[in-house]
Amino acid sequence: MSIVIRQREKRRKIAMSNDKSKVGKMLGLTLRVCVGIALLWVSSSLTLAQAGGKSFADYFQGGKVYLEKGNFAAAAKNFKESLRLNPRRDEIDKQVAKETQAYLEKVNVKLKKIEDAKRLAAAKKAAELKKRAEARQLAEQKRAKILAERKAIADQKRAAELKKREALKKQLEEKRKLAAQKRVAELKKRAEARQLAEQKKAKLLAEKKAIAAKKKAAELKKREALKKQWEEKKKLAAQKRAAELKKRAEARQLAEQKKAKLLAEKKAIAAKKKAAELKKREALRKQWEEKKKLAAQKRAEKLKKRAEERARIKAEREKAKKEKEDKNK
């Protein structure tokens, strides 16, 4: 802002130096310069106060810094603020406004690309969520019914509130219309002097918009063509992948069949081995039982012999005892 004021002062001083011969005109110009400078300082101070201590040039430079860093949202905000605060009083201000508008259009294009990428990612995510949501559909339907009832009640309350707000809004709009009509009458008088310049400016802007619209239409057409090509490639890739998966499934099925056959053969061999082992164990058990029986028979015979021997010895002892008693008698 200080540079702009200095340039304006220089121009006015040059104009004053050309009219040195006319003292009256010089005094009038001096007074006008003083008044203009005072008004410029007042307007700049008001603009700086409204913008939080920053001028439109500061916002313009800040937007460029954010654009270089890749922060497109902050850049767009700064460029918009610069356009809003730009007074457009001379050619320098208008040139800054044009540059700001150009940068803003670039930033909007970048933001649109980012939004398109986000939309594509959101679409993919929505497709995944749709697949997951199929399993929860029954529970969600019941819940949706309850929520719908609650929503209907809330909508009724909201409709009543909206009706009240609409009535208040209409009253405010009527008041604003009356104020706007008064303001329009005042602005109409001021706008007559600016009408020619505004018409030229509008014509230039319309031409620029038409060119930008043509470029935008061409870009959209190219994007649509690229999108169709991408979808066709995606379909071909999906078909190839399905064929590969089918082949893998068939190979896996054959491998599983072979594996099942080998397992069945192994189980049959193991069953035969187990049966043979059980047969051997049964034979060994029978042999052991026969040996046990023979050992029991031998033991019984030994015990019988011992018992007979004991009975014989006992009988002999009794006999000897009787004979001894008979002799003593």
HUNOR-V810404 format. One record per pair of residues at least 6 apart in sequence whose ideal C-beta (glycine too) atoms are under 6 Angstrom apart, sorted by the first residue. I is the first residue (numbers start at 1). J is the second residue. If there is no record, write none. Layout:
I&J ; I&J
//
This chain:
1&44 ; 1&55 ; 5&40 ; 12&33 ; 16&26 ; 16&29 ; 19&25 ; 19&26 ; 47&85 ; 51&85 ; 56&82 ; 56&85 ; 56&86 ; 59&78 ; 59&81 ; 59&82 ; 60&82 ; 60&100 ; 62&78 ; 63&75 ; 63&78 ; 63&79 ; 66&74 ; 66&75 ; 67&75 ; 72&107 ; 72&110 ; 72&111 ; 75&107 ; 76&107 ; 79&100 ; 79&103 ; 79&104 ; 82&100 ; 83&100 ; 86&93 ; 86&97 ; 87&93 ; 88&94 ; 88&97
//
